[in-house]
Amino acid sequence: MISFEDIMTACEEKQIGTFVRRCSQSSVEEAREAIKNHPSLELEIIQVKNYGVCIAINPKNFKTTPDDIEAIHVKGYESLKKIFKRSK
């Protein structure tokens, strides 16, 4: 399982942002703890109609909107899948 620490480290190294959809309260708390170790990133908690609570992780000064989540859903998933290849 990929932790928010892993996701944020990858975002920081590659200077990219990402969304995590349908997050539980425990995921939100984990993300809030992990962001403390990554001062170059910002964390946004967004309520999206079709996807519930979403967590946006972005480089500083990069803002997102709920519409962005729907627009990049498939492309973002494929990009993350390449970064976090499953080990056997």
C-alpha positions in Angstrom: 0.0 0.0 0.0 1.3 3.4 -0.9 1.4 5.9 1.9 0.9 9.7 1.7 4.5 10.1 2.6 5.5 8.1 -0.6 3.1 10.1 -2.7 4.4 13.4 -1.4 8.0 12.4 -1.8 7.3 11.5 -5.5 5.4 14.8 -6.0 8.3 16.8 -4.5 11.0 15.0 -6.5 9.1 15.4 -9.8 7.5 18.7 -9.1 4.0 17.4 -9.9 0.7 17.5 -8.2 -1.9 14.8 -7.8 -5.4 14.0 -6.4 -6.5 11.2 -4.2 -10.2 10.6 -4.4 -12.8 9.2 -2.0 -10.7 9.7 1.1 -11.7 8.6 4.6 -11.1 10.6 7.7 -8.1 8.5 8.6 -6.6 9.3 5.1 -7.1 13.0 5.6 -5.3 12.8 9.0 -2.4 10.8 7.5 -2.1 13.3 4.7 -2.1 16.2 7.2 0.7 14.6 9.2 2.8 13.7 6.0 2.6 17.3 4.6 4.6 18.5 7.6 7.7 16.8 6.1 7.2 18.5 2.7 7.4 22.3 3.0 7.5 22.8 -0.8 4.0 21.2 -1.2 0.5 22.3 -0.3 -2.4 20.1 0.7 -6.0 20.9 -0.1 -9.0 18.9 1.1 -11.8 19.3 -1.4 -15.4 18.0 -1.4 -16.3 16.9 -5.0 -19.8 15.9 -6.0 -19.0 12.7 -7.9 -15.9 11.7 -5.9 -16.5 12.6 -2.2 -13.7 14.0 -0.2 -10.5 14.4 -2.3 -7.0 15.3 -1.3 -5.0 17.5 -3.7 -1.3 17.6 -3.2 0.4 20.3 -5.3 3.6 22.4 -5.4 3.2 25.7 -3.6 1.0 28.4 -5.2 -0.7 25.9 -7.6 -4.5 25.9 -7.0 -7.0 23.3 -8.1 -10.7 23.2 -8.5 -13.2 20.3 -8.2 -13.6 20.4 -12.0 -9.9 19.7 -12.4 -10.4 16.3 -10.6 -12.8 15.1 -13.2 -10.8 16.4 -16.1 -7.6 14.6 -15.2 -8.9 11.5 -13.5 -7.8 8.9 -16.1 -4.6 10.6 -17.1 -3.6 11.1 -13.5 -4.2 7.5 -12.7 -2.0 6.3 -15.5 0.8 8.7 -14.6 0.8 7.6 -10.9 0.7 4.0 -12.0 4.0 4.5 -13.8 5.6 6.2 -10.8 4.5 3.6 -8.3 5.0 0.4 -10.2 3.7 -2.6 -8.2 6.4 -4.9 -7.0 5.9 -8.6 -7.1 
